Amino acid sequence: MLCRCVSSQLRNSYGLIVARHLSLSTSLAQQPKQQATDPVQQLFINKIREYNEKRKQTKDGLVDATPEVRKSLENTLNKLKHAYGAESEDLLSVPKLDFKEPQLEAIIDKQVKEIIKKDVALSPEDIKKYTGPYGSWSPEYLAKKEAERAEEQKKHDQRSPGILPG
């Protein structure tokens, strides 16, 4: 029983193994040639090589360009140079960027010296004003508290003296 199961599995996988080996051997056999087997593919490769040779022979890289096309390119480049102020640079090449490291130490030292030079003078009103909870010294907070006090005072003034609250 076990023999039947193993042999049937081997028979089924044998065809797969042979197919894989054949596909690998054909690709390995074609590798040293390095040529296209398809004539259309070979024609395409030849045209690319021909175009590359023509491009190397021209000074501006334009293959089979008419004088009108060259004049149009020159006019466009002149417009761009005047618009962006790039008189000395070639607009067809990739720009070279040069970043300099910022001198942060000098700037920080200058600011620290300016802060140290200033004298800090606090009046007793400032100390009283700024010692409350965070935000209690802001003008909005002070105006809000003043409005609440005024409203409370109005309510207190409107009550009749003979009636006690509660």
Buried (B, 14 or more C-beta within 10 A) or exposed (E): EEEEEEEEEEEEEEEEEEEEEEEEEEEEEEEEEEEEEEEEEEEEEEEEEEEEEEEEEEEEEEBEBEEEEEEEBEEEBEEEBEEEEEEEEEEEEEEEEEEEEEEEEEEEEEEEEEEEEEEEEEEEEEEEEEEEEEEEBEEEBEEEEEEEEEEEEEEEEEEEEEEEEE
